[in-house]
Amino acid sequence: MSKTALIIGAGPAGLTAAFEILSQKTGIQPIVLEATDRIGGISCTIEHNGNRIDIGGHRFFSKSDTVMDWWAARMPLQGSPSSDDIILGSKKPWAAGGPDPQKVDRVMLIRERISRIFYLRKFFDYPISMKLETVTNLGIFRTAWAGLGYVASQMFKRKDESSLEDFLVNRFGVPLYRMFFEDYTEKVWGAHPRRISAAWGAQRIKGLSLSKAVFSALKKMLPGKKDTDLRQKKTETSLIEQFFYPKLGPGQLWEFVADDVRKMGGDIRMRHKVIGIHIENGRVAAVTAECDGVQTRIECDYCFSTMPIKDFVAAAQGDTVPEDVKRIARDLPYRDFMTVGVLANKLKIRNTTNIKTVGNIVPDTWIYIQERDVKLCRLQIFNNWSPYMVKDPVNTTWVGLEYMCDEKDDIWKMSDADFIEFAVKELVKIDIVDRADILDTCRIRIEKAYPAYFGTYDEFDTVKAYLDSVDNLFCIGRNGQHRYNNQDHSMLTAIESVRCMIDPGVPRSTLWSINTEQEYHETKKS
């Protein structure tokens, strides 16, 4: 291998880029520099006393054939139901003849998507749907108010859809927006929805509306053949019913990919934090990485960056970076992430659905905590992602309490013991668990987990133009593009970037177009 491609970050985008460079036999040596001791970025899996935590929850689902085939090639699909899956009520698997997850680890399980909203100490469908249970939980007055508000929003749409508030009101009406979106959004992002760009909604829930949610709920109740198409291309992403999931969590897949990269000749260097980007004559000539206090300069022919753009621009040296670019990048907002793992004998919330679960726990993979009297944003139940994530899934329930914050916030600065106590008090307060049933806890923090769409984001095109002017630089992944992508979109940016590297005639703009148009990830095959 006569040339070198430096890849900053061993998350989905970085590892996909390394794998593609090697599998396409480009003759280029990928060197992956990972700042932490974990593979997978935010898609890692962290183990604590035999129980595994998925950071943020990762459904393996995409409308891109390229990504779905890529995943299936790395990890075979479940072919025969295990005893755990029979207990959990899984439907007949799609991949007949595949491996039995009780006997092998390298396997994708087929899971049911169930996630609800916890509001007024009751459960509501997510996305919200106007069915009898919703009416009963809301009450007649709130339901009538919501219905009138929705009708009004369809008759008198806001023409200037410039903010996330405008985006949501146009699709759900003011009352439902106030009940289910306004406070929760501010809790997650630390900013009111009117301060957040409508681009967030256009990316994350671009095809969703109340009418679609209601139609989807009614369709499930009607007799007839159900849609069992593995790709679910006709289904709005927020409404998918089934997805793949690695037996031992998302990090398991990326650890396998990292092993494959090493076997093919790639170099992955852990605990190598990039602190300097040397840009000379319009190209990244080298980077400086620090490991255990030792700094090393590493030359390169190509550079693929998944590091936060704020940090990338701050580390740039050599060629002069325009002052506007420095200012905009410096003030780009992010949300930091914390999760508290709680192992309990049982939860107080009970399973009142007709879905079978081990120990009769609620069937949700995650629950959106809409209650205004706590900072808790979302609750994951790892037993329902995969029973193999939990050391004893029959007798214990392993949950993750998710918080979004800023590194300047008091809760971020708390010691582990103090924050765990804070989180447990909130969980007890909203009647999820009794303190006496808690067996074990832990705390995990992730910096710059979620790029945000306010602050200087409106000026981001200036930064993007500068980054594209660096001839051998490819910005990929969630933080590399400051875009709140799912992992499949991050992978597509990596696949497309390798195509750009191989064929200089491919415009760099194709990298930035991924997940900006509804049709892109539904129809494009790289």
C-alpha positions, 0 to 999 in steps of 0.5 A: 500500500503506497498511500495512506488514508487517515480516518479520525474516529472508529464509529460507524462512519469511520469504520465503514470508510476503512472497510470500504477502502480495503474491500475495494482493493484501492491499494490505500492503507487506512489508519483509524485514530480513535480518541477513546478505548471504545469501538463504535462511537455513540453506537458502542456497547458498554458492559457493566457487571455482566449487563450491557448498555446501548448508548442512545438505542440503535435500531438497525433499519434503513431504506437503503438497500446498500446499508441493509445488505452491508449489515447482513453481510457482516452479521447473519440474520436470525434464522430460528427462534430461540427460547427467549424469542418464543417467550418474547412473542417474536413473529416468524423470522424472515431469514429461514435457515439462518443461525440460532442465536442461542448457539452463536454470537455473530447474529442479528435478531429480528425485533419488534418496535414498541416505544411509547410516551409516558405522560400524566403517569400514563402511556400514549402511543408514539407517534401520538394517535387519536384512538380510544386509549388516547382519548381515555388517557387524555380525557374528553376536554384535552381530546376535544382541544387537540382535535380542534387544534389539529383541524385548525392547523390543517386549515390555516398552516403557518406559511413561514416554516422556519422553526421546529415549532412551525414544523410541528404545529403544521403537522399536529396542531398547537394543543398536541404540540404543547402537550407532547413536543414543546417541553420535551424538545426543550428538555432534550435540546436546551432550547425552545423549538422556536429557536431550533431550525425546521431542518431538524424536523425535516431530517428526523420526522420529515414524512410524519404527521398525525394523519399518517400516525392515525392511519397506521394505527387503524391499519393494524386493527384491520383484517387482512395481510400485513406488510412483512416486507423486510425493507418496509420501504413504504413505511414512514421510518418513525412507524416501522414495526420490526428491525434488526439488532445485534445479539449483544448490542450495536457495539458488537457489530462494529467490533466485528467490523474493526476485527475485519478491518485489521485482518484486511491490513487496516491499522486501528489505533485506540486512545489516539486523540487528534489535537492538530490538523496540518493543512498545507497548500489546501490539503491535509498533509498530516495530523498530530495525535496524542496517546498517553501523553506522547504526541505523534505526527502522522502523514497522510494522502487522504483524511476522513474526519468524523470528529466534531467540526468545532474541534476540527476547525480549532485544531486546524493549523498551517494554512490560514482559516478564515475568521468567519469559519473559526467563529461559526465553528466555535459557536456550533452547539452540541448536546452532551449525553448521560445515561444511568444504568439501573438494574432492578428486581422489577418495575412498578409499571406493568404490562397491560398490552397483549404482548408477551414479555419475560417477567411481564415487564412493559414491552417497550424498547424505549419510553419517552418521558414527557413528564414536566417535573423531571429532567429525565428524557427517555428510558430504555429497557435493554431486556426488550432490545435483546434478552442477551444484553441482560445477565439475568433477563428472567429475574431482573430488569436492566434500564437506561435513564437518558439525560441530555445536557451541556457540559456547563450544566450542573448535572454534567458536573456532578460526581457519579454518586451524586448524579446517580442519586439524582436520577434514581430519585426522579425514577422513583418520583414518577412511579417507575420503580421502588428504591428497594428493588434497585440492585445496581447502578452505573453512570456513562457520559458522552461528549458532543453526542448530538449536533444541534440546529440553533446558534450559528447553525444558520451560517453553517454553509460558510464552514461547509464551503471551507471544508470542501475547499480542502482538497483531500478532506472528506467530512463524514458521519454525524459530527463530521457533518454536524448533522443529526444522522442515524447510523445508516446515513452516517455509513452512506456518507462514508461509502460515498466518500470512498467513491469520491476518493476513487473517482475525483470526478464525483462532486463533493456535494454528494456527501452533503446531500445524504439525508437531506432529501426524502428520496435519497436514502429510499432509492439510491444505491451506492 
